[in-house]
Amino acid sequence: MTHQARSREESSAGSTEGVRRTSSVTLSDVARLAGVSVSTASKALNGRDQVRAETRQRVLDTAERLAFRPNPLARGLLAGATGTVGLLTGDLEGRFSLPILMGAEDAFGAGELSVFLCDARGDTIRERHHVRALLDRRVDGLIVVGSSTDPRPSLGRDLPVPVVYVYAPSEDPADLSFVPDNVAAGRMAVEHLIACGRTRIAHIAGAATYAATTDRMKGIAAALAEAGLEPAAASHTGAWSERWGRAAAAMLLDQGTELDALVCGNDQIARGAVDTLRDLGRQVPHDVAVIGFDDWHVVTEGCRPELTSLDMNLEQLGRNAATALAQAIADGSALSGGVRTQTARLVVRESTVPLT
């Protein structure tokens, strides 16, 4: 063996060890070390005819040396189509779509599938344009993410690729939708406060027209009824903002409402309520416990005291949707319709503590 050949082999071995030590091996790692494109590596590993025998063997040898194990869902996608999926959202700020996208990418497998992200900005014409553009790119499937949990119009049943809806369910029951369970989340919030010894519980909600508001109200009412409790006051509905949280909390106290706990429609409302309670001499959590929804860390961890919240598990929602979509693409099977719910997760912080 020449000195140059030995150096190349040592360099390759060193690179291999680096990949093994630093992360799980991806298709991109195999392609780079074999000196081919990701597309060629995929074709070689999947036995496609368009790859020369010597190139195929080099890729296979590299994959074996790296102990490469393809993500079975991504492998099915890459073997059968373009290896791309479109994610269409109406959430301009990315508050809900980005965690869902992160979860979807986890399910598809890092480096093995491309996701095209398009923001329709709540405009149906723009949305139709994005759908056409994604189909022109020959995406293998579509994930449609809503900006709220209100049902949204279906893209239709005549699309050439499978479609799943996330966060906002499709109005067509034949479509497959993945949504957070807001009824159960409302119930969990009240059950936690009752477990902390609170019995005079009031509710400051977001906009009354939102499905998330009405669903959480159902869960809150059910949990109170099962515990034999009456709400401390009728639910107050308003904007999804800290300003509304401050105003609503002041309104409750001005009305002489006897309360020892507040369920707030989201984390912003909760932080506004905490500010007002503090300004009016009520200590949180000792006088009044406060809980929010969404577990938006920039709000919950910036609140003083830090805010207990219901994490709606958006990344898991994205993983579930992507897994179902990828399986349908890999199998060439039709998606079953219906709405699948994802349970929230209670994240306890300083704003709710048991009474002593």
N, C-alpha and C positions, 0 to 999 in steps of 0.2 A: 504493500500500500504506500502511495506517495505521501510526502509530508502534507501537501495541500488537501488530498483526499481525507487523510487522518484528521486534519484540522476541521474540515467540513463536518465529518462524522461527530467529532467531539462537540462542535458548536451545536449541531442538531440535537445531540443527547442533552446538552446543557439546556437548550431551549425547551426540550420535552420536560425535563425535570422542573423547569420554571413554571410551565403550564400546570403540571400536577400539583405543585406546592401552592400556587396562588389562587386557583379557582377550579370549579368544575369545568371539564373540557367541553368546548362547543364545536360545532361544525366549522366555524371560522378558524379555530385553532388548527384543526386538521387540514383545512385548505391552505393556510399560511405555511405550515411546515412541509406540506407536500408540494408547495410551489404552484398551486392551481387556484382557480377562482372558486368561490363558494358554490356557484351553480355546477361547476364541473365535479367538485367533491360530492355534491348531492347526487348527481347522476351516477357517479362511480359506485357509491355506496348502495344505491338503489337498483343497480344492475341495468341501467339504461344503455342503449346501443350506441349512443353518440360519442362514447369515450373510447380512446385507443386502449388496447390491452395493457401496454406498459404503464400508461397513466393510471388506469384502474388499479393495477397491482400496487403502484406506488401509494395511491390513496388508501387502499386497504391495509398495506403494511404500516402506514403512518397511523391510521385509526387504531390498529391493534397495539402499536407501541404506546399510544396515548391512553389506551383502555377507554376509547370513546364509546359512549352509549347514547345513541340518539334519543331525544324526547319522542316517544311513540306517536304523540299527536302531531308534532311538527314533522316527523318523518313521513306520516301519511299525507300531510299537506304537500310537502315538497315533492313526493313521488308522483302525485296526481295532478298538480296544477302549478300555479305561479309562485306559491309561497307568500302571498300577500293578502292582507285583510284590511278592509276599510272601517274606520271608526268615525261615525258621524255624530256630532254633538251640537246641541243648541246652547251649551253652557259656555259663554264667552270667557268668563273669569276662570274657568277650570276648577271651580271649588268642588264640584262633584265628579266631573268627567276625568280629571287627572288621576285620582286614586283608583277609579275603575279601570283606566288605561293601564296603570301600573300592575294591577291584578291580572289583567288580560295578558300582558306581556310575560308575566311570571308563568302563566299556564301554557303559553305558546312555546316558551323556551328561548333563552337569551341567545341572540345571534343567529337564530335559525328561521326566523319569520319576520317579515317587514309589516308594520302597521302604518297605514296612511291615515292621519288625523285631519278631519275637516270640520270647521266650525260654521254652522248655518246661521248662527246669531238670531235664532228664533224666526227666521224668514223662510216661508215655505218655498218661494221661488228659488232662493239661494240653495235650499236643501235639495230641490229637484236637480239643480245644476250639479251639485256635488255628487249626487247619486249617479248621474250620467257619466261624470268624469271618472268616478271610481270604477264603474262597470267598463268604461273604455280602457282602463288600465288592467282589465281582466283580473280584478280581485276575486278571491275564492269565496268570500263571504263578507257580510256586513254586521257590525255591531252599532246599534243606534242608542245613544245615551241622551236621556231627557234632562232638562234643567230643573224639573220638579217631579214629584210623584204623581202628578195629574195624568190620566190616560191621554194618549196622543194618537193622531191618525196613523193608520198603517201605511207602509210604503206600497202595499198591494201584494197580491198573491202570484203575480205573473213575472216576478223578477227571476233571472236565470241563476241566482246564487242564494244559499240559505241566509236568513236574517234573524238575529236575536235582538230583543229590546231590553235595555237596562235602565233602572231607576224609574223612568216613566213607562208604564205598561202600554202595549198597543191596544187600541180600541177593538181590534179584531180578535176574538177568542181563539181563532185558528193559529195565531202567531204565538211564539214562545217569548215570554217576558220574565225578567228577573228583577224583583223589587225588594226594598227593605220592608220588614214587618212593623209598620208604625203602630198598629193596634197593640201588639205585644210590647213594643217599646214604651208606650204610655202606661201600660200595666206595670212594667218593670220599674218605672220611675216611682210610682206611688207605693208599690210593695217595698222598695228600698226605704222610702221615707217612713213608712209605718214601722218597718223593722228598726229604724232609728228612734222610735218612740213618738213620732209626730202624728197628731190626730186632727189638726185644724189646717187642712191643706187647700191652698188656692191655686188657680191655674191662670197664667198669663200666656195667651196663645199668639201665634202669628196670624196671617191673613185668613179670614173665615172661609174664603173661596178655595183654599188649597186642600187637596186630598190629605196631605200630611197632617194638617190641623184637625180635620174631622176624624181621621183615623186615630190619632193620638187621644182625642177627646173620648172616643169610644173605650179605649183601653183604660184611661184614667177613671172614667165613670164606673166601669166594671170592677176595677180593683177597689175603689171606695165602697161600692155596694157590697161586695163580698166581705169586706172588713166591717160592715155595719156602720160606716161613716157617711156623713153628709159633707159635701164640699163647703169650705169656709166661705165661699162666695161664688157667684156665677162666673163662668169663664169669660175673661176679657180678651177680645181679639183685636189685632192691629197689625202694624208693619213688622217685618222681620229685622228689627233694628234695636240698637242700644237706647236710642231716644225713646222708642215706644216702651221699652222695659223700664226706663226711669219714670216715665209718665204714668204707666199702669200701676207700678208699685206705689207711687205717691197717691194715686186715686184710691187704691185699696185702703191705705192707711188713713186718708182723709175721711173715708166713709166709716171709719171705726171698725174695720174688719179685724176680728180676732183670728190671727193666723200664727202658726209656728213652722210653716213650710210653704215653699213656692215651687211649682212645676212650671218651667218656662219653655216656650215653644222652640227656641234654639239657644245657642250659647251667647249670641249677641244680646238677645232680650234678657237673658239671665245676668250678664255682666252689668247691664244698665240697671236692673232691679237691685243688684248688690250695692251699686253706687248710691241709689236712693235710700235703701235701708240704712246704710252707714251714715249718710247725711242726716237722717231723721232719728239717729240714736239707737237703731236696732242692730245688735251684733249678729253677724253671720259667722258660724252657724248656731251659736248658743241660743239666741232669741228666735231666729228664723233660719231654717235650712233651705238651701237653694240648689236646684238641679236643672241642667239644660239638656239639649239634644245636639248631636253631630260630632261632639268631641273634636272641635276645631282647635288645635293646640295653640295657635297664636292668640286665641281668646281665652281658652280654659286655663292656660298656664300664665297668662298675663293678668288674670283676675286676681283680686286680693280679698278673701282667701282664694286659693286655686279652686277651680270649679269642678264639681262632680258632673258627669255628663254621660249620655248614652251614645256610644260609638256605633254608627249604623253599618259598620263592617263593609265599606264600599269596595275595598280591595278584594275581599272574598266574593263580593257580588260580581266583580269583573272576572275573577278566576272561574267562577261557576258558569258565567255566560260564555267565556272563551272556550272552556272545556266542552260544553255542549255544541258550540259552533264547530270547533275543530273536529270533533267526533263525527258530526254530520258530513263535513267535507271529506274526511278520510274514508268514511264508509260509503259515501254517495247516497246516504239515507235521508229521508225527509225528517224535519224537526217536528216533534209532537208539540201541539199547542198548549196553551194554558199559562197561568201565572204561578211562578215559584218564588216563595218568600225567603228572605235571609234574616235570621235572628240578630238583634242588636246585642252589644256587649256593654255591661255597666262598668264604667271607669270611676272608681270612688276616689275623691280628693277631699280637701279640707272643708268645703262648703256644706258637707253633710256629715255630721258625727252623731253617734247615739247620745241621747239625753242621759245625764248622770243623776 
